[in-house]
Amino acid sequence: MNIIEYFTGYLLGDGYLYYYRKEGKYLVRIADKSREFLEHIRCRMLEAGFKGHIYRVKGKNAYVLEYSNKRLYFTIKSLLSRLISSPTASFVAGLIDAEGSLERSNRGSVRVVISNTNVALLESIAKYLLSVGVEVSIRPYGRTKKGEKQRYRVIVYGRGKVNYVLSLLPLLHTKFSRSL
């Protein structure tokens, strides 16, 4: 697994890059409800040479993993367009960990749902899945309220396909670690 590609995918879903011109700071941040998950990512990124810190968002049940690192900022910036047009398993795993969920119905069916307002990100996921033999489509869902963007989603249906996709991707989030 390429942790930088994974991190880039996760960042596109639940993070951002920011440059503070006045202070000359390059910030890279990802957020999640699970401190344990962010700690795991922090350790993997440390192995790749990037030191970050985790803090709790005041008044919310969320944590942020933050890097103030110019090299990481520009590494991610340079990877973005290549990974969106030629997605890798690590990149898609990061996107799915950020924007995906594992849903189970009362009748025992299971599916992976990936949602986002950015169709290009979902097209990247669909392109990768098609390359490994899983055909999916991108569909709008939900009603948009005034000022909101349309939401879209990709759904992988069926226990067999879900197991296949989960076995191919190096997903790291605890929400996917539960067995089917």
Secondary structure as a PSIPRED ss2 file (coil, helix, strand):
# PSIPRED VFORMAT (PSIPRED V4.0)

   1 M C   1.000  0.000  0.000
   2 N C   1.000  0.000  0.000
   3 I H   0.000  1.000  0.000
   4 I H   0.000  1.000  0.000
   5 E H   0.000  1.000  0.000
   6 Y H   0.000  1.000  0.000
   7 F H   0.000  1.000  0.000
   8 T H   0.000  1.000  0.000
   9 G H   0.000  1.000  0.000
  10 Y H   0.000  1.000  0.000
  11 L H   0.000  1.000  0.000
  12 L H   0.000  1.000  0.000
  13 G H   0.000  1.000  0.000
  14 D H   0.000  1.000  0.000
  15 G E   0.000  0.000  1.000
  16 Y E   0.000  0.000  1.000
  17 L E   0.000  0.000  1.000
  18 Y E   0.000  0.000  1.000
  19 Y E   0.000  0.000  1.000
  20 Y E   0.000  0.000  1.000
  21 R C   1.000  0.000  0.000
  22 K C   1.000  0.000  0.000
  23 E C   1.000  0.000  0.000
  24 G C   1.000  0.000  0.000
  25 K E   0.000  0.000  1.000
  26 Y E   0.000  0.000  1.000
  27 L E   0.000  0.000  1.000
  28 V E   0.000  0.000  1.000
  29 R E   0.000  0.000  1.000
  30 I E   0.000  0.000  1.000
  31 A E   0.000  0.000  1.000
  32 D E   0.000  0.000  1.000
  33 K C   1.000  0.000  0.000
  34 S C   1.000  0.000  0.000
  35 R H   0.000  1.000  0.000
  36 E H   0.000  1.000  0.000
  37 F H   0.000  1.000  0.000
  38 L H   0.000  1.000  0.000
  39 E H   0.000  1.000  0.000
  40 H H   0.000  1.000  0.000
  41 I H   0.000  1.000  0.000
  42 R H   0.000  1.000  0.000
  43 C H   0.000  1.000  0.000
  44 R H   0.000  1.000  0.000
  45 M H   0.000  1.000  0.000
  46 L H   0.000  1.000  0.000
  47 E H   0.000  1.000  0.000
  48 A C   1.000  0.000  0.000
  49 G C   1.000  0.000  0.000
  50 F C   1.000  0.000  0.000
  51 K C   1.000  0.000  0.000
  52 G C   1.000  0.000  0.000
  53 H E   0.000  0.000  1.000
  54 I E   0.000  0.000  1.000
  55 Y E   0.000  0.000  1.000
  56 R E   0.000  0.000  1.000
  57 V C   1.000  0.000  0.000
  58 K C   1.000  0.000  0.000
  59 G C   1.000  0.000  0.000
  60 K C   1.000  0.000  0.000
  61 N C   1.000  0.000  0.000
  62 A C   1.000  0.000  0.000
  63 Y E   0.000  0.000  1.000
  64 V E   0.000  0.000  1.000
  65 L E   0.000  0.000  1.000
  66 E E   0.000  0.000  1.000
  67 Y E   0.000  0.000  1.000
  68 S E   0.000  0.000  1.000
  69 N C   1.000  0.000  0.000
  70 K H   0.000  1.000  0.000
  71 R H   0.000  1.000  0.000
  72 L H   0.000  1.000  0.000
  73 Y H   0.000  1.000  0.000
  74 F H   0.000  1.000  0.000
  75 T H   0.000  1.000  0.000
  76 I H   0.000  1.000  0.000
  77 K H   0.000  1.000  0.000
  78 S H   0.000  1.000  0.000
  79 L H   0.000  1.000  0.000
  80 L H   0.000  1.000  0.000
  81 S H   0.000  1.000  0.000
  82 R H   0.000  1.000  0.000
  83 L H   0.000  1.000  0.000
  84 I H   0.000  1.000  0.000
  85 S H   0.000  1.000  0.000
  86 S C   1.000  0.000  0.000
  87 P C   1.000  0.000  0.000
  88 T C   1.000  0.000  0.000
  89 A H   0.000  1.000  0.000
  90 S H   0.000  1.000  0.000
  91 F H   0.000  1.000  0.000
  92 V H   0.000  1.000  0.000
  93 A H   0.000  1.000  0.000
  94 G H   0.000  1.000  0.000
  95 L H   0.000  1.000  0.000
  96 I H   0.000  1.000  0.000
  97 D H   0.000  1.000  0.000
  98 A H   0.000  1.000  0.000
  99 E H   0.000  1.000  0.000
 100 G E   0.000  0.000  1.000
 101 S E   0.000  0.000  1.000
 102 L E   0.000  0.000  1.000
 103 E E   0.000  0.000  1.000
 104 R E   0.000  0.000  1.000
 105 S C   1.000  0.000  0.000
 106 N C   1.000  0.000  0.000
 107 R C   1.000  0.000  0.000
 108 G C   1.000  0.000  0.000
 109 S C   1.000  0.000  0.000
 110 V E   0.000  0.000  1.000
 111 R E   0.000  0.000  1.000
 112 V E   0.000  0.000  1.000
 113 V E   0.000  0.000  1.000
 114 I E   0.000  0.000  1.000
 115 S E   0.000  0.000  1.000
 116 N E   0.000  0.000  1.000
 117 T C   1.000  0.000  0.000
 118 N C   1.000  0.000  0.000
 119 V H   0.000  1.000  0.000
 120 A H   0.000  1.000  0.000
 121 L H   0.000  1.000  0.000
 122 L H   0.000  1.000  0.000
 123 E H   0.000  1.000  0.000
 124 S H   0.000  1.000  0.000
 125 I H   0.000  1.000  0.000
 126 A H   0.000  1.000  0.000
 127 K H   0.000  1.000  0.000
 128 Y H   0.000  1.000  0.000
 129 L H   0.000  1.000  0.000
 130 L H   0.000  1.000  0.000
 131 S H   0.000  1.000  0.000
 132 V C   1.000  0.000  0.000
 133 G C   1.000  0.000  0.000
 134 V C   1.000  0.000  0.000
 135 E C   1.000  0.000  0.000
 136 V C   1.000  0.000  0.000
 137 S C   1.000  0.000  0.000
 138 I E   0.000  0.000  1.000
 139 R E   0.000  0.000  1.000
 140 P E   0.000  0.000  1.000
 141 Y E   0.000  0.000  1.000
 142 G C   1.000  0.000  0.000
 143 R C   1.000  0.000  0.000
 144 T C   1.000  0.000  0.000
 145 K C   1.000  0.000  0.000
 146 K C   1.000  0.000  0.000
 147 G C   1.000  0.000  0.000
 148 E C   1.000  0.000  0.000
 149 K C   1.000  0.000  0.000
 150 Q C   1.000  0.000  0.000
 151 R E   0.000  0.000  1.000
 152 Y E   0.000  0.000  1.000
 153 R E   0.000  0.000  1.000
 154 V E   0.000  0.000  1.000
 155 I E   0.000  0.000  1.000
 156 V E   0.000  0.000  1.000
 157 Y E   0.000  0.000  1.000
 158 G C   1.000  0.000  0.000
 159 R H   0.000  1.000  0.000
 160 G H   0.000  1.000  0.000
 161 K H   0.000  1.000  0.000
 162 V H   0.000  1.000  0.000
 163 N H   0.000  1.000  0.000
 164 Y H   0.000  1.000  0.000
 165 V H   0.000  1.000  0.000
 166 L H   0.000  1.000  0.000
 167 S H   0.000  1.000  0.000
 168 L H   0.000  1.000  0.000
 169 L C   1.000  0.000  0.000
 170 P C   1.000  0.000  0.000
 171 L C   1.000  0.000  0.000
 172 L C   1.000  0.000  0.000
 173 H C   1.000  0.000  0.000
 174 T H   0.000  1.000  0.000
 175 K H   0.000  1.000  0.000
 176 F H   0.000  1.000  0.000
 177 S C   1.000  0.000  0.000
 178 R C   1.000  0.000  0.000
 179 S C   1.000  0.000  0.000
 180 L C   1.000  0.000  0.000
